[in-house]
Amino acid sequence: MSPKKLIAGLMIAMFLVAGLGGGFVPVQAATGTSLEQAINIAKSSFTVPEEYTEFSSRYNEYGERVSWWLNWRSKGGAGEVSIEVDAQNGDILRMSHYVSREQSAVKLPELSYQAAKSIADQLVQKLQPERRKDLVLHEDPEKPSLDVNSWGPPSYSFRYQRVVEGIPFPNNGVSVTVNGDTGEIISYSFDWYSKKLEVPKQILTSEEAQKVFAREFPLELMYFRTQPEERDDKPVIKLVFQLRHPGKVKIDPVTGKIIESEEYYGIAEDQGRAGMQMATAAKVELTPEEAREVAKIEKLISKEEAIKAAMAVLQLSDKYRLESSRLQQLWDEPAKVVWQLSWQSSRDQEYRGMASATVDGDTGELLSFYRYEYDEEQNKRDPVYNREQSQELAMKFIKELQPEKAKSIKLYEMGANRTPESARSHYFVYERLVNGIPFPQNGFQVTVNAVTGQVESYSMQWTDADFPQPSTVIDESQATAWYGEEVPLALEFVTSYDRETGKEKVTLMYHLAKVPYTMMDAVSGNPLNWRGEPLEKKLPAVFSDIENHPAQKDIELLVAAGVIAGTDDGKFHPDTAITQGELAEMLSKLEGNRGPIIPLPILTTSQEAWYTPWINQAVSKGLIKTDEIAPEETVTKEFLAATLVRHLGLEKAAALSEIYKIDFADKEEITPKYVGHVALANGLKIISADENFIPKKQVTKAEAVTAIVKALQLD
């Protein structure tokens, strides 16, 4: 099933589930909007094809909203239109039009961005004439407005964001998706908070809010273990400044006080994704790598020793039986091999409890465990231990198991603790300290049962590595100031839900609307991504050198599709010769949704070069042959013809070069293997030529873009 069909099915399923929640289908909603009126509103707002003869309806009640869900479907399910109408005021809330389509080649739209935008503008004006003045088109430079893929028509997406007295309300507004070929509306959605919203007369300026941020949310110096892309690469320990919880940055714009919120915290733990195969086979000669692995495994403790180490702590009764045992590597520390053990308890064939444990295969240390036992009597008892007493039990447990490591940890307080005193269990995080600096990825996590005082779960992570000294780090206040400049606070209305009532509420606040990164290198101050690697910043694809250029519209079309990225100098250089690496990037983005999805073999001479992933993807898709790889060389007309013909799926036809008659005066200069490609590219009018094709002529970036657009606009 195609992704778009799956999404459409899910949308319809949601409508159906919501409709069944009402329990009945009233003749008329409480406010007087009948089913007949809802149908008239829907069909006067959107065109329902005549062949969609199968009709059904549902009445929905969810929260404070009541609505009619209407569905028109063609026989056989080749297409359907779903429309949701507010039963209180007649607003169109949702619309989606799905048409079954076989997967085909990626195609660029016939309509320009401006033409599609005009259609969306007219629809918003038609459906929301009174609210149109409070809607502003929101264009996200990091999110392409044009979507091109192989399972649906090219489409433009537009988001009209609500503003209240000049202040954005991102969760409110209108979203419209337009078919880039036909101009038909593919989808529409509308959200509007009905209660009155007011902007206080006196609010903090952005500078004043930034001072509150610097005071209340300073970036914290800590150690961070990088997450290599390749599993065999060794992680590196870095000193970084990090904003721990960007979601907690919520500042009242009137008082400057912090708006409290809850956020879960935990040490990253991702153990055992790749099990090791332990079965033996007939004796064969081992490779050096295999021999090293065998030697490593032979040095590990046995399963019985691992069970003994776990049972010394768990002390399970004889009702528990061992269900499984595995010897495997840790995902984020491949050099470490662990035993994964699990037990289960039952009585009279009924499940009564379970337990699991992870034991270091080298040291025999208990790394983690979890245990649960169903006890009817215990469930009736009230908690005996409060949070403070439970914390003492947790620390005592850690000291007994790891007395030396317990000297280098600190309890991490997760802001205002919302755990009620009557809680039946308490959870604690202890961070490792190195040189007095926290290392959040290392430490202990412990859960204590407040009824019995027993430790229910335990986890330890402790990396053996070299830690850099903090002698050359920048100042904390400087790091916080730099971060505030690059990731500024936004004054917006934010939607949330009241925990007590479950109802929607809207709060005006300063917060971090976008968080491109949360870490900075503590020495250089450069931004780092979640892996701890230098962050690649996306530049806006707005070029100062394409105005009135013959290829301007084609360039802007590929920019809208996210195929052309921004540059450091803000120029496209349309008349500069394009390299194979640059062409591979454009074609790969069109083929593969903006970038490589899985690691591919390194086919270029440089693993670190920017073009390597794009060349790899172009080769994997058959757009470039392995004997043609030359990323830094300029592209010729005949090579461009070959890549575009392959992109169109016509490689087999092009291979029949003897069937083509070419009348170019310089046909003898065409490389024999490209004769069919040139003939097809010229016949399809993808690449223009007169009496001479000039096959070895260098292609400019503008010429390549125009050829790509022509190829992807073919029917």
N, C-alpha and C positions, 0 to 999 in steps of 0.2 A: 504494500500500500504506500502511495506517495505521501510525503510529509504534509502537503497541503490538504490532502483528503483526510489524513489522520486528524489534523487540527480542526477541520470543518466538522468531522464526526464528534470530536470532543466538545466543540461549542454547542452542537445540537444536543449532545448528551446532557450538558449542563443545563440547558434550557428545559429539557424533559424532566430532569431530577427536581429542578426548582418548581416546575409546574405541578408535579405530583405532591409536593410539600403542602399545597393548599388543601388537598383532600377532596375538593369538589370543584365544579366549574359553574360559577354563578351566571345567571342570565345577564346580570349587570353589576359592575363594580360599585362599591359603596358610594363613590362620588358621581355615579351616573354615566360613566363611559362604558357603553355596551360593547359586546363583541363586534356587532355590525359597525359601530362607529370606529372601533380600532382597525377593522379591515379597511374601511374607507380612508382613514388617516394613512395607513401603511401604503395602500395602492396609489394614493395621490402624491406620496412622497418619493416612491421608488417604482420602477417599471418591473412588473412580474411577467416573464415570458408566457405567452399563451399556452405553450406546450406543458407548462407546469400545472397540471390539472388535479393532482392529488393534494388535498388541503387538510390540515389539522390545526388544532389550537389547544392551548393550555392557559390556565389562569394561575399566576404566581403570586405568592406572598412571602417576602423575605425582609426581615427587619421592619422598617417603616414604609417600605415600598411595595406597591401592588402593581402588577402589570399583566398584559396579555402577550403571550408568545404565539406567533403565527408562523406557519410553515407551508410553503408551496413546493411541490416536488414533481419532477417529471416521471413518467412511468419508466421503471428500470433504474431509477436513481442516477441518471446521467447528470442531473443538475438540480439544485434546490436553492430557494431563497428563504432565509429566516429573518423575521423582524420582531423585535420586542417593543411594545407600546406601553407607556406609562398609563395605567388605568385611572390615575387621579387627574392628570392635566393634559394627556394626549401627546406628550413628547415622544419622539422616536428615541429609544434608548440604545438599541443595537440593531444592526443589519449586517448580514453576510450573504454573499452570493457565491456559491460553489458550483463549478462546472468540471466534470470529470475530464481529465486530459492525460494522454499517454506521455511518458517521459520523452523529451526531445532535446535537440541542441539548444544551448543558451541563445537567447535572442534579445537584441536591444529594441526599445520601443519606437514606434512611429511618432508619437507625440513628444514634444519638448517638455522640459520641466515647467516652463511658464504656461504652456497650454494646459497641462494637467492641473497646475495650481489654479488656473482660472476656473476650471470645472469644479474643483473643491471649494473655492471661494463662493461660487454661485450656490452650491448645495448648502453651505453653512448659512448663507444669507436667507435662503428659502426656508430652512427648517428652524433657524434661531434668529429671526429678524430683530427681536427685542434685545437679545443678549450679545449680538454680534459686536457691538461697540466695546464690550468687555472681554473680547477674545483677541489674542495676538498670536500670529503665526510664530511658532517656536522652531527654529532650525538648529539642529545639533550638528556641529562641524565634524564630530567623531562618528556620527551615525549616517550612513548614506541614505538619501531620500529615495533613491531608485534601487529596487530589488530585481535582480535578474537571476534566474535559476532554470534548471532543466525540467521542472515538474509543474510549472505554472506560467502564466503570461507575465511579461515585465510589468512592474507596477510601481507607482509613486505613492509614498506615504507622507501625510501632512498632519501635524499636531497643532491645533489652535488652543493655546493655553489661556485660562482665565486669569485676569488681573483685577485686583480690588484696590482702587485708588492708587494705581501704579505699582502695586506689590503683587508678584506672581503667586498663583495658587496652582502648582504643577499637577495636582491630582484631579483638578477640575478642568473641563473643556471638551473639545471635540476632536476626534481622530477620524481621518478619511483616507481610504486607499483607493486609488484610481488605476484602472487598467490602462497601461501605457500604449496599447495599440488601438483600443476602441473608445477609450474615454468613459467606459461604464464604471459605475461605482462597485467595487469589490466588497468593501466593508465600511461600516460607519459605527462610531460609538460616541455616546454623550453621557457625561457625568456632571452633576451640578448640586452643590450643597445648598439646600433650600433655606436654611436659617440665615438671618441677617448677619453680615460680617462687617465689623467696624475697625478702622485703623486709629489707634490712639493719637491724640494731638502731639504729645511729646514722646518721642522714641529715641533710643540711642543711635548715634551715627555709626557708620561702618567702622570708623576709626576707634570709637569708644567700645564697640563690641569686640574689636580685635584685641584691645587691651585686656578685656575680661577673659578672652580666650587664652592670651599669653599668661595670665595670672592663674587661671583655673585648670588649663589643659597644657602645661608645658611638655614638650617632647622629652622623653626620658632616655637617658643613656643606658644601654644594655648590650649584652652579647647576643649575637644571632648566628645560627648555623645555617649556611646557605643550602638551598635545595637544588642540586644539580639536575639538569635535564636528562643526562645519561646516568643510568643506575650505577655504573661502575666508576663514575667520577667521584673523587673524594670531596666531601663537604669541607667548607672553609669556615672558620669562626671569624666573624667581623664585629667590630664595635660600631653600633648604629644608634641614631636617635630615632625613637619611634613614638608615634601617637597611638596608644594602645587601643582605645575604643572610640573611633570617630563618631559612632552612632550615639554616644553620650554627649556630644557637643551640641547642646540645645540651650540657648541663652534667651531669657525673657527680655524683649526689646525695650521694656519700660523700666523694670527694676534692675536689670543686669544680673539677676540671680539665675542659677542653673536650674533648668527644668528636669526633674528627676525622671530616670527611666531605668529599666532593668536590662541587663545584658549578661549572657552566659559567658563564662571564662573557663578555659581548660588548656592543659598542656597538650600540644600536638602529639597525637599518638597514632601511628599508622603501621601496625605491625603485621608482618607475615603475609604479604600479597603474593609472594612467589615461593611456593613450597619446593623442597628439594626432593628429587626422586631417589629413593633409597633401595629400590628393588635390585637384586643382583642378577647377573646374566652369565653366559659362558665367558671364560677368561679370554680377554683380548689385550693387546698391547695398548697401554694408556698413553695419551698425549701428556706433555708436561703440565698443562692446565688441569687435566683430569687427575693426574697423580697428586698435585697439590691439594685438590679438593678432597681426595681420599685420605691424605695425611691429616688434613684439618679435621675431618669427621672422626677419624680414629682417636683423636686426642680429646674429644668431647666426653662429657659424662654420659652414662647410660640412661635409658629410660627409667630404670628402677631407682637410680640415684636422684633423678629429677623428681620422681613421684615422692621419694622420701623427703626431699627438701620442701616440697609443697605441703605435704601432709603434716610436717612439723609445725606449720603455722595454721593450716586450715583445721587440722584435727577432726576430720570427718568421721562420722559413725560408720559402722559396718553396713549400714543400709545403702550407702553410696557405692556405686560400681563405676569403674572407669569405662567411659563411652568411647573416647578417641584419644590418640596421641600422635603428634606430628613434630618432626624436626624440620625447621625451616629458617630461612634468613629473614632479618628485619628489612623492611622495604627501604627505610631511610638510612639504615646502617648495614649495608650488605655484608660487611666483615663479621657481624655478630650473628651467631646461629643460636636459636632458642628451641626449647621444648614447649609445645602447646598441648596442654592436658585438659580434659573435661570429664566431669562425673555427673551422674544423675541418681536421684533417689526416688523410689516409688514404694507404695504400700497398698497391698490388695489391688495391684495393677493400676493404681492411680498415681499420677505424678505428684511428688511431694517436695522436690527441691532439686537444685542443680548447683554446680560449682565449676570454676575454670581457673587455670593458673598458667603463667608463663615463667619458665625458668631458664636462666642464662646457661647455654650448653657448655660454656667454657669455665665460668666461675662457680656455677651452681647457685647463684643468687636468685632469690625470688623477685622477679621483675613486676609481676602484677597478679592479682587474683580478684575473683568476684564470687560471692556465694549468696544463695537465697534458699530459704526453707519455709514452706507454708506451715504456719502454726496458728490454729484457731484461737487458742488461749492467749497467745501473745498479742494477737490483733485486738483483743478486747481490753488489754491493759493500756493505761495512760503512760506517756513518756516520763521517764525518771530523770534523764539528763538534759540540762539546758544546753545552749550552744557553747557557752564558756566551758562547761564541764566536758562536753563532747570534744572540744578542741584539745583539752588536756589529755584526754584518752588517745586522740589521734597522734599527738606529739610523742606521748609515751610509747606508742606502738612503733613509730618510726625510729626512735632511739634504741629500742630493743633489737630491731632488725638491722639498722644501719647506724651504729653509734658515731662513726667518724663523719659520715655524710651529713648527719643531723646537725653537726656543728656549723655547716655552711649553707643553711637554708633560712628562709624568712617567710612568714605567713603573708600571702598576698590577699589584701583586703579588697573585695570587689565593690567598692563604693558603699553606698548606704545598704546595709544588709536587710533584705526584706523577708528573710526566713523567720516565720513566726516561732515564738517560744514553744508552741505546742507541736512543732514539727516532729515527725516520727523518725527523721534522720537528718544529719547535718553533713555537709560536704565542705572539704577544706583543700586549698591549694597552697603548697609550700614551694617557693621558687629557690633555685640554686643561686648562690652568690659566689662570684669569682672576682677577686681583687675588690671586694665590696660592691661589685656591680651586678645587678640581677641578670640571670640567664633564663628567661621564661620558658624556653623549650626544654629545660632540665628541671628536675625536682620531683616532688611527690604529690599525689592526689589521694585523698583518703575520705571515705564515707563511713560515718559512725551511726549505728542504730541507737536512737535516743531512748528506746525502751529497754534494751538489754545491755547497752554499752559495748556491744561487739562491733568490731570493724567489719563492715559488709563488703567493701571494695578497697583495693589498694593498687597504686601504680607508681612505678619509679622509672625515670629516664635520667641517665647519667652518662654523658659523652666524654670519652678520653681523647683529648685534643690539645693543641697548643692555643693558648689565648693571648692575643696581642695586649701589650701594656697600654693603659689609657693616657700616656704622657703627651700625645700629640693631637688630642681631640679638640674640636672647636667648643666654644662656650654654649651651654644649654640655651641661654636666652637668645643667642644668635641663631641657633638652629630653629627655635620656635618662631623667631621673626621671619626667617627665610621661608619657612613652611607657610606662614600666614600670608606672605606675598604671593606665593604660587598656588595655594589652595585657599582662596578667600572665603569668608563667611557669606552666606546668602540670606537675605531677609525674605521669608516666604511664609505663606499659610501652609500648614502641614496637617494632613489627616491622620488620625489615630482612632483607637477604640477604647472607650472607658472600660477598665477591667471589671468594675462592679456591675455596671448596667449592660455592658456589651454594645452600647450604642456608639455611633460615629460621633467624633468630636473634632473640631478644627482649632488649631492653636497657631497664633502668629509668633514666629521665633527666628532668631539667627541660628543657622545650622550649616553643616557642610553638605551642600546639595550634591556635589561631586567630589569623590575622593580618588584621584588617579593613583595616589601612592600614600603610604603611611610611614615609610622609613627613609632616612637619609644616612649616607655614609658619615660616620662621626668624625672622620679626618678631613675629607674633601667637602662635605656638605652636599654632594650630588645625590639626587633622588635614586631610590632603589625600588625594584619591583618586589612582589611577594616572595620570589626566590632568593632575594638578596643580591640580584644582579643589577647593573646600571639600567635605569628606566629609559626605554626608547620613547621619546615624546612625539606625539603625532602633531604635525604642523598643518595649519589650515591650507587647503588647496585653492588658494585665491591668488591668481597670477596677474602681474602687472604688464605682461608683454604679449597678451593674446587679444587685446582689444582690436576689433576690426580685422583680425587675421582670418583668412579664408576657412581655417579649420576651427574657429572659435566655438561654434555650436557643437561640433564633434568632441572637442576637448571638454567642454562643460558637461556634455552627456556622460562621458566616462568619469568625470569628477563626481557627478551625482550618484553614479553607481559604485563609488568607492574604489574604482580601479586605478585612478591617478591620485597619488599622494602629494602633500605639500612639500615645498623645498625650503632650504635655509634662506635663500635670497628672495623668495617670493616670486620666482620666475619659472616659466615652463621651458623656455628656450626651444620654441617650436621648430625653428629652422636648423637646429643642430642634429647631426646624424645620430640615429638611435642605435644602441648596442644590443647584442643578443640578450644580455642580462636584463636590460630594461624592457625589451619586448616580452621576455619570459615572465616577468613580473606582471605585466598587464594581462597576458593571456591566462596565467595561472589564477589570478584574482577572479577573472570571469568564470573560469572553470571550477574553482574550488572554494567559493564563498570566502574570499578575502585572504586566504593563506593556507599553507600546508597544515594538514590535520594530523598525520602520523609521520614519524621520522622515516626518512628514506636514505638509501645508500649514498655516500658522498661521491658524486660523479665528476666534480670539478677539481681543479688543482689546488684550491684553497678551501679548507673547511670553514674558515672564519669569514670569508668574503660575504658581503651583503647579499649577493645574487645567488649564493649556493642553494638555499631552499627553493628559490623560484625555478632555477635551472632543473633541480631534482624533480620538482613537480611537473614541469613541462615535459621532461623526458618520460616520467612515469605515465603521463596521459598520451604519449605518442606524438606530441606536437613537435618535439625536437628529437632526432635520432642521436644515439650515443656517438656516432662518428662525426656528428655535426657540432658537437659542443665546443664553443669558443666564446665564452661570456663577455669578454671585453672587446671583441671585434665588432665592427659596425655591420648592420644588417643590409643585405642587398635585396633588390626587387624580387629576384627569383626565390631567395630564401623566405622572404615575407610571404610570397605566393604559396610556398610549400606549407608553412605553418598555418596559414588561414584555411587552406583547403583541408588540411588534416583536422583542424578545429571543427570544420563543417561535416566531418565524417566521410569525406570523399577520397580518402587515401587509396582505397582499392581501385576506384575508378581512375585516379591519377596515375596509378602504376601501369595502366594499359596505354603507355605513351605512343605506341605505333598506330593507334586509331585516330590520333588527333592530327589535323592539318593546320599548320601554323604559317601565316602569311607575312610575319615580320621580316623585314629586310635583314635583320641581324639574328635570325633564328639559329644560325650555326654557333652563335656565342652562348646560347643557353646550355647549361650543364645538362647532359642527357637525362639524368635521373629526375630533373625538375621540369621536363618538357610537358608532361601531363598536368602538373600543378599550374604552370604558367598559362596553358591553354584554358583550363577551367577558371582560373582567377580572372583572366581577361574576358572569357565568355560570360561570366557572371557579373562583369563590370565592377569587380572588387578593386582591381588595380587598373588604372587608366593607362593607355599607351596609344601612340599614333603608328606610323609605319615602322618605327623601331621600338622594341621593348626595353632595350638597354638593361639586360638582366643583371649586370654586375654593378649598376649604379647604386650608390649609397642612398638609403632611405632616411628622410628626416623624421623627427618625432611626430610632427604634424601630419606628414604623409602616412605614417604607420597608423596613427589614430584614426584618420579618415578611412583607411582601408579596413580597419577593424570594425568601425561602425557600419560600413557598407556590408561587410560579411555578416554581421549579426543583425541586420535589418532585412535580410533575405527571407522571403516566405518559404 
